[in-house]
Amino acid sequence: MDEEYDVIILGTGLTECMLSGILAVEGKKVLHMDRNDFYGGECASVNLAQLYERFRGTKETPAELGRARDYLIDLIPKFLMTGEGLIKVLVYTDVVRYLEFSPIATSMVYNGGKIYKVPSTPAEAVTSFLVGMLQKPKARSFFAFLQSWRESGDAQGLDLDRDPMRRVYEHFGLNEDTQEFVGHAMALYLDDSYKDRPARETCDRIIMYAGSAARAMEDNRNSPYIYPQYGLGDLPQAFARLSAVYAGTFMLATPVDEVVRDADGRFAGVRSGGQTARAKQVVGDPSYFGPGEVRKTGRVIRAICILHEPVPKAGADSAQIILPQRQTGRLHDIYVTCLSSAQKICPPGRFIASISTIAETDGDPKDEIAAGLKLLGPIDQIFVSVSDVYEPLADGTKDNVFISRSYDATSHFETVYADVKDLYRRITGKELVLQKRPKVDEATKA
């Protein structure tokens, strides 16, 4: 703690651990601190006793659920898509070698009170029940445009950097039902606000989904999603391991009593007890900072459910199910995930289902996720939480205090990766360029 560092990082969530690994590889002297005695922060994977202690105030668990250590349950459930940015980081930093992944058996969408498989390719999409008969040729034209516009340069009179996605939908004549399928089941937006933003972001998301789905089909998989065996908590640990290989220093179970500033208000160090670690910059999750530095932007409802059978009618032991907001009368989508012993997160004969969405009322959170709960069948145990979502008030470039965003209700990691890229740009003044890291002998690296 008496040394001076380039960067101090507070919290071991995935965002912070990714930055710790990337900055350490680039030669930064990193001190990484966490008040908890475990990695992962809010995105940790916990055993059954830890889950009960967190939600019920006791480590005692029902005997019929089996051994507590046979469970690794994500506090914030998310899947990875094979073409998304986080996968690229895992590959280029070689962190992927610390992890093993399992495929998610199916991806489904809720429509008209039933669940249907999400098509894996644009060709499959235009033959799906989810796209109406009169919409199929229009949808085919839209997907053909997405597959060719980058190479041909023919944007058909559209300016994807200026025109909102709503304008693109109108150009191709896509109705509300087709827009719902494209925007929520493929582009994976939580609500319809994306329609009023420039269209390029949505088009890129659809192309990424289609590419991920195509690779999944090549591997004989039925969905574009994968999941790290033994839980998402292995992701931040893997990046922490990378940081340590490059001489990053980690201090768990270390209270952060004060973020110290100099006379000009710029970051100077972090005080823990009677010691102060000094550095040029600090990066941390919102829980380490006060009201004058972060603002609340909403609340996320999450429910963790322990089942003794897979989700009825999903036809698989692992699944993602999207409930678009129009189908439930809400303003935001509901996401349902289901995992099993195939992902090594629970014993055989048990299943872990999670539900997440944006809170829209101050009432009972179970009422807001009722449509998702109804899909699960018999629930043995349920644990419900409502978490505040925060974002930084400033970008950190003036005071060298860089604060990440809270984890949102989306079912994948694109928003996390976007936050990492944004933080990296603000911290270093340059864009994040992924480069294959050199091989390092972990046994001898100082």
MARSEGU-692875 format. One line per field, with one value per residue (C-alpha): residue in three letters; x, y, z; residue number from 1. Coordinates in nm, 4 decimals. Each point is the difference from the previous one (the first is absolute). Layout:
code	Ala/...
X	X/...
Y	Y/...
Z	Z/...
pos	NUM/...
END
This chain:
code	Met/Asp/Glu/Glu/Tyr/Asp/Val/Ile/Ile/Leu/Gly/Thr/Gly/Leu/Thr/Glu/Cys/Met/Leu/Ser/Gly/Ile/Leu/Ala/Val/Glu/Gly/Lys/Lys/Val/Leu/His/Met/Asp/Arg/Asn/Asp/Phe/Tyr/Gly/Gly/Glu/Cys/Ala/Ser/Val/Asn/Leu/Ala/Gln/Leu/Tyr/Glu/Arg/Phe/Arg/Gly/Thr/Lys/Glu/Thr/Pro/Ala/Glu/Leu/Gly/Arg/Ala/Arg/Asp/Tyr/Leu/Ile/Asp/Leu/Ile/Pro/Lys/Phe/Leu/Met/Thr/Gly/Glu/Gly/Leu/Ile/Lys/Val/Leu/Val/Tyr/Thr/Asp/Val/Val/Arg/Tyr/Leu/Glu/Phe/Ser/Pro/Ile/Ala/Thr/Ser/Met/Val/Tyr/Asn/Gly/Gly/Lys/Ile/Tyr/Lys/Val/Pro/Ser/Thr/Pro/Ala/Glu/Ala/Val/Thr/Ser/Phe/Leu/Val/Gly/Met/Leu/Gln/Lys/Pro/Lys/Ala/Arg/Ser/Phe/Phe/Ala/Phe/Leu/Gln/Ser/Trp/Arg/Glu/Ser/Gly/Asp/Ala/Gln/Gly/Leu/Asp/Leu/Asp/Arg/Asp/Pro/Met/Arg/Arg/Val/Tyr/Glu/His/Phe/Gly/Leu/Asn/Glu/Asp/Thr/Gln/Glu/Phe/Val/Gly/His/Ala/Met/Ala/Leu/Tyr/Leu/Asp/Asp/Ser/Tyr/Lys/Asp/Arg/Pro/Ala/Arg/Glu/Thr/Cys/Asp/Arg/Ile/Ile/Met/Tyr/Ala/Gly/Ser/Ala/Ala/Arg/Ala/Met/Glu/Asp/Asn/Arg/Asn/Ser/Pro/Tyr/Ile/Tyr/Pro/Gln/Tyr/Gly/Leu/Gly/Asp/Leu/Pro/Gln/Ala/Phe/Ala/Arg/Leu/Ser/Ala/Val/Tyr/Ala/Gly/Thr/Phe/Met/Leu/Ala/Thr/Pro/Val/Asp/Glu/Val/Val/Arg/Asp/Ala/Asp/Gly/Arg/Phe/Ala/Gly/Val/Arg/Ser/Gly/Gly/Gln/Thr/Ala/Arg/Ala/Lys/Gln/Val/Val/Gly/Asp/Pro/Ser/Tyr/Phe/Gly/Pro/Gly/Glu/Val/Arg/Lys/Thr/Gly/Arg/Val/Ile/Arg/Ala/Ile/Cys/Ile/Leu/His/Glu/Pro/Val/Pro/Lys/Ala/Gly/Ala/Asp/Ser/Ala/Gln/Ile/Ile/Leu/Pro/Gln/Arg/Gln/Thr/Gly/Arg/Leu/His/Asp/Ile/Tyr/Val/Thr/Cys/Leu/Ser/Ser/Ala/Gln/Lys/Ile/Cys/Pro/Pro/Gly/Arg/Phe/Ile/Ala/Ser/Ile/Ser/Thr/Ile/Ala/Glu/Thr/Asp/Gly/Asp/Pro/Lys/Asp/Glu/Ile/Ala/Ala/Gly/Leu/Lys/Leu/Leu/Gly/Pro/Ile/Asp/Gln/Ile/Phe/Val/Ser/Val/Ser/Asp/Val/Tyr/Glu/Pro/Leu/Ala/Asp/Gly/Thr/Lys/Asp/Asn/Val/Phe/Ile/Ser/Arg/Ser/Tyr/Asp/Ala/Thr/Ser/His/Phe/Glu/Thr/Val/Tyr/Ala/Asp/Val/Lys/Asp/Leu/Tyr/Arg/Arg/Ile/Thr/Gly/Lys/Glu/Leu/Val/Leu/Gln/Lys/Arg/Pro/Lys/Val/Asp/Glu/Ala/Thr/Lys/Ala
X	0.0000/0.2997/0.0872/-0.1271/-0.2020/-0.1161/-0.3575/-0.1990/-0.3095/-0.2834/-0.2291/0.0487/-0.3052/0.0476/0.0392/0.2711/0.1848/0.0002/0.1579/0.2460/0.1169/0.0165/0.1861/0.2441/0.0826/0.0737/0.2581/-0.2016/0.0800/-0.3400/-0.1259/-0.3373/-0.2046/-0.3347/-0.1859/-0.1314/0.1969/-0.1002/0.0310/-0.2889/-0.1727/-0.3635/0.0638/0.1425/-0.1110/-0.0901/-0.0668/-0.3351/0.1006/0.1267/-0.3223/-0.2106/0.2173/-0.0360/-0.3781/-0.1219/0.2601/0.1012/0.2456/-0.2365/-0.1389/-0.2776/0.1340/-0.2039/0.2014/0.3213/0.3450/0.0516/0.3377/-0.1583/-0.1577/0.1582/-0.2799/0.0471/-0.1236/-0.0270/-0.0954/0.1338/0.0978/0.2745/-0.0592/0.2800/0.0475/-0.0180/0.2791/0.0718/0.0813/0.2493/0.1654/0.0173/0.1663/0.2420/0.1168/0.0252/-0.2222/-0.2151/0.2539/-0.1037/-0.3628/-0.2210/-0.3313/-0.3245/-0.2561/-0.3445/-0.2415/-0.2642/-0.1069/-0.3725/-0.2396/-0.3411/-0.2813/-0.3744/0.0306/0.2297/0.3748/0.1647/0.3571/0.1824/0.1111/0.3741/0.0485/-0.1680/-0.1162/-0.1607/-0.1463/-0.2026/-0.1570/-0.0802/-0.3471/0.1299/0.0005/-0.3413/-0.0628/-0.0307/0.3096/0.2285/0.1110/0.0552/0.2012/0.1995/0.0887/0.0997/0.2327/0.1480/0.0768/0.1778/0.2087/0.1182/0.0031/0.3500/0.1627/-0.2125/-0.0196/-0.3604/-0.2014/-0.3114/-0.0157/0.0225/0.2576/0.0508/0.2014/-0.2785/-0.3288/-0.1706/-0.0803/-0.3657/0.0762/0.1715/-0.2991/-0.2298/0.2265/-0.0379/-0.3643/0.0519/-0.3048/-0.0047/0.0063/0.3073/0.1673/-0.0579/0.1631/0.2985/0.0581/-0.0570/0.0773/0.2986/0.1329/-0.0868/-0.1269/-0.1845/-0.2462/-0.0939/0.2081/0.2592/-0.2385/0.0723/0.3796/0.2261/-0.0572/0.3608/0.0106/-0.3075/0.1205/0.3360/-0.1776/-0.2130/0.3039/0.1866/-0.2928/-0.0278/0.3744/-0.0044/-0.2985/0.1669/0.3122/-0.2198/-0.1640/0.3437/0.0761/-0.3372/-0.1295/-0.3577/0.0655/0.2725/0.0534/0.2701/0.0666/0.3160/-0.0061/-0.0096/-0.1717/0.0603/0.2163/0.2848/0.0086/0.1248/0.2329/0.1522/0.0741/0.1326/0.2351/0.1181/0.0658/0.1944/0.2157/0.1024/0.0843/-0.3366/-0.0458/-0.3297/-0.1322/-0.3307/-0.1878/0.1494/-0.2303/0.0088/-0.0447/0.0686/0.0772/0.2618/0.0199/0.2625/-0.0578/-0.1231/-0.2564/0.1922/0.0456/0.3020/-0.0491/-0.2161/0.0028/-0.0615/0.0347/0.3222/0.1581/-0.0382/0.0864/0.0835/-0.0569/-0.0605/-0.3476/-0.2770/-0.2619/-0.2900/-0.3574/-0.2699/-0.0239/0.3371/-0.1118/-0.2471/-0.3156/0.1996/0.1796/-0.2687/-0.3704/-0.2747/-0.1506/-0.2461/-0.0494/0.0427/-0.2141/0.1712/-0.1448/0.2028/-0.2132/0.0990/-0.2021/-0.0170/-0.0826/0.0930/-0.2215/-0.3157/-0.0382/0.3564/0.1038/0.3536/0.2018/0.1371/-0.1724/-0.0473/-0.3550/-0.0743/-0.3379/-0.0320/-0.1685/-0.2951/-0.0841/-0.0315/-0.1401/0.3232/0.2488/0.3005/0.0742/0.0264/0.2892/-0.0138/0.3079/0.0206/0.3133/0.0633/0.2673/0.1275/0.1518/0.1323/-0.1883/-0.2377/-0.0372/-0.1781/-0.3756/0.0050/-0.0304/0.0747/-0.2316/0.0486/-0.2299/0.1052/-0.1640/-0.0139/-0.2242/-0.2876/-0.2005/0.0514/-0.2264/0.0768/0.2845/-0.1536/-0.2978/0.2293/0.1627/-0.3192/0.0045/0.3523/-0.0793/-0.3007/0.2298/0.2127/-0.2493/0.0467/0.2548/0.1723/0.1697/-0.0010/0.2271/-0.1048/0.2043/-0.0437/0.3294/0.0604/0.1842/0.2595/0.2126/0.2799/-0.0795/0.3309/0.2299/0.3006/0.2387/0.0245/0.0524/0.1344/-0.2911/-0.1541/-0.3232/-0.1640/-0.3725/-0.2149/-0.0951/-0.3267/-0.2840/0.1183/0.0712/0.3385/0.3251/-0.0013/-0.0778/0.2807/0.2456/-0.1187/0.0689/0.3483/0.0821/-0.1349/0.1937/0.3199/-0.0310/-0.0524/0.2841/0.2614/-0.1193/-0.0002/-0.2329/0.0218/0.1760/-0.0002/0.3393/0.1114/0.1988/0.3493/0.0424/0.1231/0.1366/-0.2388/0.2338/0.2795/-0.1714/0.0701
Y	0.0000/0.2340/-0.0211/0.2352/-0.1467/0.1090/-0.1135/-0.1141/-0.2038/-0.0357/-0.3019/-0.3309/0.0018/-0.1085/0.3561/0.0807/-0.3316/0.0355/0.3437/-0.1291/-0.2707/0.2233/0.2816/-0.2392/-0.1605/0.3490/0.0506/0.1984/-0.0579/-0.1068/-0.0334/-0.1727/0.0203/-0.1437/0.0279/-0.3548/-0.3180/-0.1419/0.0968/0.1183/0.2654/0.0219/-0.2429/-0.2759/-0.3641/-0.1243/-0.3397/-0.0863/0.0914/0.3391/0.0553/-0.0774/0.2225/0.2868/-0.0269/-0.1791/0.0946/-0.3605/-0.2503/-0.2870/-0.1521/-0.2578/-0.3551/-0.0923/0.2448/-0.1940/0.1260/0.3753/-0.0296/-0.1707/0.3317/0.2987/0.2500/0.3291/0.3092/0.1757/-0.2517/0.0566/-0.2074/0.0626/0.0186/-0.1518/0.3142/0.2651/0.2262/-0.1796/-0.3212/0.1945/0.1315/-0.3519/-0.1293/0.2863/0.0164/-0.3816/0.0003/-0.2553/-0.2676/0.0326/-0.0790/-0.2748/0.0754/-0.1899/0.0708/0.1274/-0.2458/0.2375/0.3623/0.0732/0.2927/0.0460/0.0860/-0.0213/-0.1874/-0.2702/-0.0378/-0.0588/-0.0703/0.3112/-0.0598/-0.0507/0.1642/0.2694/-0.2749/-0.1860/0.3260/0.0684/-0.3466/0.0303/0.0308/0.3167/0.1804/0.0339/-0.1326/0.3449/0.1159/-0.2813/0.1599/0.3335/-0.1676/-0.1865/0.3314/0.1500/-0.2892/-0.0029/0.3700/-0.0653/-0.2768/0.2155/0.3695/0.0078/-0.1603/0.1598/0.3444/0.0180/0.1330/0.0425/0.3699/-0.0573/0.1646/-0.2529/0.2490/0.2563/-0.1716/-0.1595/-0.3704/0.0945/0.1508/-0.3232/-0.2077/0.2343/-0.0215/-0.3784/-0.0017/-0.2068/0.0011/0.0090/-0.3800/-0.0361/0.2968/-0.1668/-0.3211/0.1777/0.2551/-0.2218/-0.3617/0.0798/0.3461/-0.0762/0.3417/0.0309/0.2608/0.1923/0.3109/-0.1329/0.0842/0.3704/-0.0389/-0.0194/-0.3301/-0.1162/-0.1315/-0.2176/-0.1234/-0.0951/-0.1899/-0.1966/-0.0838/-0.1156/-0.2193/-0.1513/-0.0688/-0.1585/-0.2151/-0.1091/-0.1099/-0.1869/-0.1906/-0.0927/-0.1507/-0.1806/0.2276/0.1244/0.3420/0.2661/0.0071/-0.1612/0.0019/-0.0538/-0.3250/0.0516/0.3378/0.3550/0.0627/-0.1676/0.2888/0.2731/-0.2515/-0.0853/0.3663/0.0448/-0.2915/0.1735/0.3209/-0.1930/-0.1634/0.3505/0.1002/0.1438/0.0027/-0.1221/0.0708/-0.1637/0.0574/0.3493/0.2830/0.3187/0.2790/0.3005/0.0977/0.2688/0.3132/0.2761/0.3714/0.0380/-0.2789/-0.2524/-0.3606/-0.0609/-0.3396/-0.2446/-0.0256/-0.3297/0.0190/0.1790/-0.0550/0.1909/-0.1413/0.2715/-0.0057/0.2217/-0.1358/-0.1969/-0.2232/-0.1415/-0.1195/0.2438/-0.1556/0.1526/0.3570/0.2458/0.1807/0.2911/-0.2289/-0.2413/0.0263/-0.2583/-0.0758/-0.2761/-0.3352/-0.3590/-0.2892/-0.3374/-0.3305/-0.3177/-0.3162/-0.3556/-0.2578/-0.3799/-0.0156/0.2066/0.2777/-0.1628/0.0157/0.1249/-0.3544/0.0493/-0.0018/0.3495/0.2898/0.3705/0.1281/0.3605/0.1478/0.3177/0.2911/0.0133/-0.3605/0.0694/0.3544/0.1433/0.2651/-0.2357/-0.3585/-0.2828/-0.2463/-0.3580/-0.2226/-0.3644/-0.2022/-0.3541/-0.2421/-0.0008/0.3403/-0.1312/0.2551/-0.2330/-0.3723/-0.2372/0.0213/0.3717/0.3031/0.3673/0.2461/0.3752/0.2838/0.3611/0.3222/0.3728/0.0933/0.2203/0.0390/0.0152/-0.3011/-0.3664/-0.0929/-0.3461/0.1665/0.1578/-0.3328/-0.2071/-0.0907/-0.1402/-0.1877/-0.1614/-0.1599/-0.1804/-0.2519/-0.1176/0.2112/-0.1576/0.3172/0.3606/0.2903/0.3460/0.3193/0.3565/0.1780/0.3668/0.0814/0.2784/0.1867/0.2556/0.3717/0.0917/-0.1726/0.0119/0.1791/0.3072/-0.1706/-0.3425/-0.1794/-0.2483/-0.1687/-0.2941/-0.0508/-0.2433/-0.3251/0.0293/-0.2460/-0.1181/-0.3707/0.0401/0.1953/0.2601/0.2878/-0.1164/-0.0072/0.3434/0.1355/-0.1561/0.1632/0.3351/-0.0121/-0.1058/0.2945/0.2444/-0.1490/-0.0218/0.2573/-0.2596/-0.2623/-0.3591/-0.2036/-0.3732/-0.1574/-0.3540/0.0089/-0.1518/-0.3341/0.0376/-0.2635/0.0404/-0.1817/0.2478/0.3290/0.2454
Z	0.0000/0.0443/-0.3705/-0.2674/-0.2850/-0.3422/0.0605/0.3031/-0.0820/0.2511/-0.0237/-0.1786/-0.2221/-0.3593/-0.1297/0.2518/-0.0453/-0.3788/0.0316/0.2591/-0.2374/-0.3068/0.1787/0.1672/-0.3355/-0.1331/0.2747/0.2530/0.3656/0.1372/0.3575/0.0120/0.3221/0.1074/0.3306/-0.0537/0.0627/-0.3396/-0.3662/-0.2136/0.2082/-0.1064/-0.2872/0.2193/-0.0054/0.3489/0.1527/0.1534/0.3561/-0.1158/-0.1930/0.3090/0.2170/-0.2466/-0.0391/0.3135/0.2604/0.0725/-0.1433/0.0769/-0.3205/-0.0544/0.0032/-0.3073/-0.2119/0.0571/0.0863/-0.0007/-0.1719/-0.3020/-0.1000/-0.1723/-0.0555/-0.1850/0.1809/-0.3370/-0.2708/-0.3504/-0.3030/-0.2532/-0.3727/-0.2065/-0.2130/0.2706/0.1178/0.3266/-0.1880/-0.2109/0.3165/0.1453/-0.3156/-0.0611/0.3608/0.0096/0.3107/-0.1804/0.0947/0.3639/-0.0827/-0.1378/-0.1641/-0.0432/-0.2719/0.0950/-0.1546/-0.1324/-0.0332/0.0040/-0.0177/0.1588/-0.2386/0.0465/0.3288/-0.1428/-0.0469/-0.3362/-0.1069/-0.1173/-0.3613/-0.0335/-0.3410/-0.2095/-0.2361/0.2889/0.1307/-0.3130/0.0205/0.3699/0.1472/0.1668/-0.3352/-0.1655/-0.3504/-0.1590/0.1881/-0.1172/-0.3308/0.1765/0.2740/-0.2654/-0.1675/0.3351/0.0901/-0.3508/0.0427/0.3305/-0.1555/-0.2903/0.0882/0.1520/-0.3040/-0.2710/0.1570/-0.1158/0.2943/-0.2173/0.0793/0.3744/0.2245/0.2786/0.2065/-0.0073/-0.0797/0.3001/-0.0113/-0.0253/-0.3428/-0.1128/0.1058/-0.1935/-0.3059/-0.0125/0.1063/0.3146/0.2281/0.3811/0.0355/-0.2225/0.1684/0.3363/-0.1174/-0.1586/0.2772/0.3013/-0.0982/-0.2255/0.0945/0.3654/0.1045/0.3308/-0.1293/-0.3142/0.0657/-0.2474/-0.2876/0.0441/0.0030/-0.3097/-0.1780/-0.0298/0.3585/-0.0553/-0.3380/0.1530/0.2777/-0.2459/-0.2114/0.3119/0.1043/-0.3478/-0.0113/0.3449/-0.0954/-0.3238/0.1886/0.2453/-0.2853/-0.1366/0.3423/0.0058/0.2752/0.0138/0.1528/-0.0324/0.3776/0.2095/0.3726/0.2097/0.1946/0.3790/-0.0296/-0.1143/0.3053/-0.1884/-0.2491/0.2361/0.1659/-0.3387/-0.0735/0.3543/-0.0666/-0.3169/0.1940/0.2651/-0.2674/-0.1049/0.3587/0.0977/0.3799/0.1503/0.3485/0.0908/0.3276/0.0095/0.1117/-0.2059/0.2542/-0.2221/-0.3571/0.0654/-0.2135/-0.0167/0.0537/-0.3586/0.0372/-0.2078/0.1056/0.2226/0.1629/0.1938/0.3789/0.1747/0.3772/0.0798/-0.3405/-0.3251/-0.3416/-0.2511/-0.3754/-0.3001/-0.0756/0.1650/-0.1619/0.1978/0.0014/0.1210/0.3485/0.0909/-0.0699/0.1508/-0.1186/-0.1369/-0.2420/-0.1230/-0.0794/0.0134/-0.3407/0.0866/0.1706/-0.1162/0.1210/0.0143/0.1169/0.0518/-0.0034/0.0876/-0.1938/-0.0065/-0.3721/-0.3068/-0.1291/-0.1391/-0.3789/-0.0483/-0.0861/0.1318/0.3205/-0.0698/-0.1693/-0.0408/-0.0363/-0.0976/0.0898/-0.2123/0.1765/-0.2421/0.0858/0.3725/-0.0015/0.1426/-0.1099/0.0270/-0.0968/0.2507/-0.0349/0.1263/0.0126/0.1018/0.0794/0.1197/0.1122/-0.3611/0.0806/0.3337/0.2092/0.1865/0.0781/-0.2422/0.0291/0.0850/-0.2267/0.0612/-0.1728/0.0205/-0.0982/-0.0520/-0.1139/0.0664/0.2933/-0.1142/0.3230/0.3747/0.0540/0.0564/-0.2389/-0.0477/-0.1649/-0.2581/-0.0903/0.0278/-0.3712/0.0370/0.3192/-0.1682/-0.2592/0.2594/0.1332/0.3632/0.1890/0.3006/0.1265/-0.1174/0.0931/-0.1220/0.0077/-0.1236/-0.0680/-0.0705/-0.3233/-0.0001/-0.2495/0.0539/0.0056/-0.1689/-0.2495/0.2369/-0.2340/0.2266/0.3363/-0.1091/0.1697/-0.2446/0.1065/-0.1775/-0.0556/0.1947/-0.1720/-0.1878/-0.0601/-0.3419/-0.0438/-0.1709/0.0416/-0.2770/0.2375/0.2312/-0.2889/-0.1138/0.3503/-0.0002/-0.3346/0.1173/0.3276/-0.1786/-0.2402/0.2879/0.2072/-0.2764/-0.2531/-0.2777/-0.1413/0.1179/-0.2699/0.0610/-0.0503/0.0663/0.3204/0.0036/0.1719/0.3560/0.2336/0.2939/0.2345/-0.0506/-0.0834/0.2790
pos	1/2/3/4/5/6/7/8/9/10/11/12/13/14/15/16/17/18/19/20/21/22/23/24/25/26/27/28/29/30/31/32/33/34/35/36/37/38/39/40/41/42/43/44/45/46/47/48/49/50/51/52/53/54/55/56/57/58/59/60/61/62/63/64/65/66/67/68/69/70/71/72/73/74/75/76/77/78/79/80/81/82/83/84/85/86/87/88/89/90/91/92/93/94/95/96/97/98/99/100/101/102/103/104/105/106/107/108/109/110/111/112/113/114/115/116/117/118/119/120/121/122/123/124/125/126/127/128/129/130/131/132/133/134/135/136/137/138/139/140/141/142/143/144/145/146/147/148/149/150/151/152/153/154/155/156/157/158/159/160/161/162/163/164/165/166/167/168/169/170/171/172/173/174/175/176/177/178/179/180/181/182/183/184/185/186/187/188/189/190/191/192/193/194/195/196/197/198/199/200/201/202/203/204/205/206/207/208/209/210/211/212/213/214/215/216/217/218/219/220/221/222/223/224/225/226/227/228/229/230/231/232/233/234/235/236/237/238/239/240/241/242/243/244/245/246/247/248/249/250/251/252/253/254/255/256/257/258/259/260/261/262/263/264/265/266/267/268/269/270/271/272/273/274/275/276/277/278/279/280/281/282/283/284/285/286/287/288/289/290/291/292/293/294/295/296/297/298/299/300/301/302/303/304/305/306/307/308/309/310/311/312/313/314/315/316/317/318/319/320/321/322/323/324/325/326/327/328/329/330/331/332/333/334/335/336/337/338/339/340/341/342/343/344/345/346/347/348/349/350/351/352/353/354/355/356/357/358/359/360/361/362/363/364/365/366/367/368/369/370/371/372/373/374/375/376/377/378/379/380/381/382/383/384/385/386/387/388/389/390/391/392/393/394/395/396/397/398/399/400/401/402/403/404/405/406/407/408/409/410/411/412/413/414/415/416/417/418/419/420/421/422/423/424/425/426/427/428/429/430/431/432/433/434/435/436/437/438/439/440/441/442/443/444/445/446
END
